[in-house]
Amino acid sequence: MTRLFNSPVLLLTSMLALSSILSGCTAVVGAGATVGVAAVQERGLRGKASDLKIEAQVLEKFFKAGFKLTRKIDAEVYEGRVMLTGASADTKIADEAVKLVWQVDGVKAVINEIQIGKDSSFSDITQDSWITTQVKSKITFDENIFSINYVVETVNGTVYLIGIAQNDAELNRVKQHASRIKFVRNVISHVRVKNY
């Protein structure tokens, strides 16, 4: 049997291109834009594909390391920077997660935001999911924010941001939106401000 795609990046790129063709080749940029997102993000199609490949490899390593790790720790990748979030009473889990991430090719930095001390309860996870949805909604409908360049994660009321801001004013707007959401305790940004 012959493999049509020899590379996961080639497969992902082809899937994204096909998706664009099927949606009428429309790339709308603005508040709430969802079509052609990878193509219009600051990191571009190749950057998005590379980040997805890294994320898949990280999650595969987590899965092979055991269900406990995949259940407690999440990884978001942006420009080769891997942001680890989650909560665990076991410091060994956080240490193992960081070690595994560094074993993946293409990783430029590991941002360890794993909260140590207690595990998240079901109600914590539900509330965090609600917070994340609210933050994403607020920044998506703010016409002064290029929201597709941001990834949002919430753990125990702390909102974590990673991505690329057009400028400091935009990043400040994102942080303000996040901090005003009910139940948010803290906002931590790992967003890079764009260099022109």
JOFEN-V632103 format. One record per backbone hydrogen bond with DSSP energy under -1.0 kcal/mol. CO is the residue of the C=O (numbers start at 1). NH is the residue of the N-H. Records with the same first field share a line. If there is no record, write none. Layout:
CO->NH + NH
//
This chain:
7->11
8->12
9->13
10->14
11->15
12->16
13->17
14->18
15->19
16->20
17->21
18->22
19->23
20->25
21->24
30->33
36->40
37->41
41->44
43->47
44->48
45->49
46->50
47->51
48->52
49->53
50->54
51->55
52->56
53->57
54->58
55->59
56->60
57->61
58->62
59->63
60->64
61->65
66->70
67->71
68->72
69->73
74->85
76->83
78->81
80->108 + 109
81->78
82->111
83->76
84->113
85->74
86->115
88->117
91->95
92->96
93->97
94->98
95->99
96->100
97->101
98->102
100->103
101->104
104->107
109->82
111->84 + 113
115->88
121->125
122->126
123->127
124->128
125->129
126->130
127->131
128->132
129->133
130->134
131->135
132->136
133->137
134->138
135->139
136->140
137->141
142->145
145->147
146->149
147->150
149->164
151->162
153->160
155->158
157->185 + 186
158->155
159->188
160->153
161->190
162->151
163->192
165->194
167->171
168->172
169->173
170->174
171->175
172->176
173->177
174->178
175->179
176->180
178->181
181->184
186->159
188->161
192->165
//
